[in-house]
Amino acid sequence: MIPLKSIRVGPFDIKIKHLEGEARDSCLGTFSETTLSIAMRDKFETDQQEAETFLHELLHAIYCVYGVRVKDPEERIISQMSIGMASVIGANPKLVDWLKEKLS
């Protein structure tokens, strides 16, 4: 499990917690816009799967926080997502170390 209790995305601290209930068996991770939280399984088949799942849910958080919309032109979406990722990396230096460890 990611060794952070929360991650800063824009002005928000997104809580990181364990999946509960049926979701534990039916998905790898979720992002909740209403509770501003990422929930992840306790165990993954591989470290790479865990890291990729966290990145996937983090991109959902960035999509939400930065107001990305499907109808936006592709270049605007990519710009919003890259600005979001840059701000997340800058605000959460331990995240990069964790990802490097899991993905190497």
C-alpha contacts under 8 A as a table, 3 or more apart, distances in Angstrom:
res1	aa1	res2	aa2	distance
1	M	40	M	7.67
1	M	41	R	7.77
1	M	42	D	6.15
1	M	43	K	7.28
1	M	50	E	7.69
2	I	98	W	7.39
3	P	98	W	7.86
4	L	7	I	7.00
4	L	16	I	7.07
5	K	15	K	6.07
5	K	16	I	5.28
5	K	17	K	7.27
6	S	13	D	5.86
6	S	14	I	5.20
6	S	15	K	4.25
6	S	16	I	5.10
7	I	13	D	5.45
7	I	14	I	5.18
7	I	15	K	6.64
7	I	16	I	7.39
7	I	88	V	7.66
7	I	92	N	6.61
8	R	11	P	6.94
8	R	12	F	5.63
8	R	13	D	4.48
8	R	14	I	6.08
8	R	88	V	6.16
8	R	91	A	6.25
8	R	92	N	6.70
9	V	12	F	5.35
9	V	13	D	6.31
9	V	14	I	6.74
9	V	61	A	7.30
9	V	62	I	6.59
9	V	65	V	7.16
9	V	84	G	7.20
9	V	87	S	7.16
9	V	88	V	5.52
10	G	62	I	7.99
10	G	65	V	6.80
10	G	66	Y	7.57
10	G	84	G	7.10
10	G	87	S	6.81
10	G	88	V	7.25
12	F	36	L	7.93
13	D	36	L	7.71
14	I	36	L	5.20
14	I	37	S	4.98
14	I	38	I	6.86
15	K	36	L	6.53
15	K	37	S	4.45
15	K	38	I	6.12
16	I	37	S	5.77
16	I	38	I	4.88
16	I	39	A	5.81
16	I	40	M	7.58
17	K	37	S	7.26
17	K	38	I	6.25
17	K	39	A	4.70
17	K	40	M	6.36
18	H	39	A	5.01
18	H	40	M	5.00
18	H	41	R	5.79
18	H	42	D	6.26
19	L	23	A	6.15
19	L	24	R	5.22
19	L	29	G	7.04
19	L	30	T	7.94
19	L	39	A	4.95
19	L	40	M	5.14
19	L	41	R	5.33
19	L	42	D	7.43
20	E	23	A	5.96
20	E	24	R	5.50
21	G	24	R	5.90
22	E	25	D	5.77
22	E	26	S	6.39
23	A	26	S	4.94
23	A	27	C	5.66
24	R	27	C	6.31
24	R	28	L	7.28
24	R	41	R	5.98
25	D	28	L	7.95
27	C	30	T	7.65
27	C	41	R	7.95
28	L	40	M	6.11
28	L	41	R	5.66
28	L	53	T	6.66
29	G	38	I	7.13
29	G	39	A	5.45
29	G	40	M	4.33
29	G	41	R	6.28
29	G	53	T	6.42
29	G	54	F	7.30
29	G	57	E	6.71
30	T	38	I	5.66
30	T	39	A	5.26
30	T	40	M	6.68
30	T	57	E	6.09
31	F	36	L	7.29
31	F	37	S	5.77
31	F	38	I	4.50
31	F	39	A	6.48
31	F	57	E	5.61
31	F	58	L	7.70
31	F	60	H	6.51
31	F	61	A	6.55
32	S	35	T	5.52
32	S	36	L	5.43
32	S	37	S	5.34
32	S	38	I	6.47
33	E	36	L	4.98
33	E	37	S	7.18
33	E	61	A	7.45
33	E	64	C	7.00
36	L	61	A	7.81
38	I	57	E	6.57
38	I	58	L	7.61
40	M	54	F	7.50
41	R	44	F	6.94
44	F	47	D	6.88
44	F	49	Q	6.49
44	F	50	E	5.81
45	E	49	Q	6.76
45	E	50	E	7.93
46	T	49	Q	5.20
46	T	50	E	6.52
47	D	50	E	5.09
47	D	51	A	6.26
47	D	102	K	5.01
47	D	103	L	6.80
48	Q	51	A	5.13
48	Q	52	E	6.04
48	Q	102	K	5.69
48	Q	103	L	5.17
49	Q	52	E	5.18
49	Q	53	T	5.98
50	E	53	T	5.17
50	E	54	F	6.23
50	E	102	K	7.75
51	A	54	F	5.15
51	A	55	L	6.24
51	A	99	L	6.09
51	A	102	K	6.16
51	A	103	L	6.87
52	E	55	L	5.04
52	E	56	H	6.07
53	T	56	H	4.99
53	T	57	E	6.30
54	F	57	E	5.21
54	F	58	L	5.99
55	L	58	L	4.88
55	L	59	L	6.11
56	H	59	L	5.25
56	H	60	H	6.58
57	E	60	H	5.01
57	E	61	A	6.40
58	L	61	A	4.97
58	L	62	I	6.25
59	L	62	I	4.96
59	L	63	Y	5.96
59	L	81	M	7.51
59	L	85	M	8.00
60	H	63	Y	4.99
60	H	64	C	6.24
61	A	64	C	5.13
61	A	65	V	6.03
62	I	65	V	5.13
62	I	66	Y	5.71
62	I	81	M	6.54
62	I	84	G	5.73
62	I	85	M	7.43
63	Y	66	Y	5.62
63	Y	67	G	6.07
63	Y	68	V	5.08
63	Y	69	R	7.83
63	Y	80	Q	7.94
63	Y	81	M	6.77
64	C	67	G	5.31
64	C	68	V	6.49
65	V	68	V	7.95
66	Y	80	Q	6.54
66	Y	81	M	7.72
66	Y	84	G	6.94
68	V	72	D	7.23
68	V	77	I	6.10
68	V	80	Q	6.81
68	V	81	M	7.91
69	R	72	D	5.45
69	R	77	I	7.48
70	V	77	I	7.99
72	D	76	R	6.30
72	D	77	I	6.27
73	P	76	R	5.41
73	P	77	I	6.43
74	E	77	I	5.12
74	E	78	I	6.19
75	E	78	I	5.15
75	E	79	S	6.05
76	R	79	S	5.01
76	R	80	Q	6.11
77	I	80	Q	5.18
77	I	81	M	6.13
78	I	81	M	5.09
78	I	82	S	5.98
79	S	82	S	5.20
79	S	83	I	6.07
80	Q	83	I	5.23
80	Q	84	G	6.07
81	M	84	G	4.94
81	M	85	M	6.11
82	S	85	M	5.02
82	S	86	A	6.02
83	I	86	A	5.10
83	I	87	S	6.18
84	G	87	S	5.23
84	G	88	V	6.17
85	M	88	V	5.03
85	M	89	I	6.08
86	A	89	I	5.24
86	A	90	G	6.14
87	S	90	G	5.08
87	S	91	A	6.03
88	V	91	A	5.19
88	V	92	N	5.89
89	I	92	N	5.25
89	I	93	P	6.01
89	I	95	L	7.08
89	I	96	V	6.86
90	G	93	P	6.20
92	N	95	L	5.57
92	N	96	V	7.61
93	P	96	V	5.76
93	P	97	D	7.14
94	K	97	D	5.25
94	K	98	W	6.29
95	L	98	W	5.13
95	L	99	L	6.15
96	V	99	L	5.10
96	V	100	K	6.10
97	D	100	K	5.18
97	D	101	E	6.23
98	W	101	E	5.17
98	W	102	K	6.22
99	L	102	K	5.10
99	L	103	L	5.88
100	K	103	L	5.27
100	K	104	S	5.89
101	E	104	S	5.63
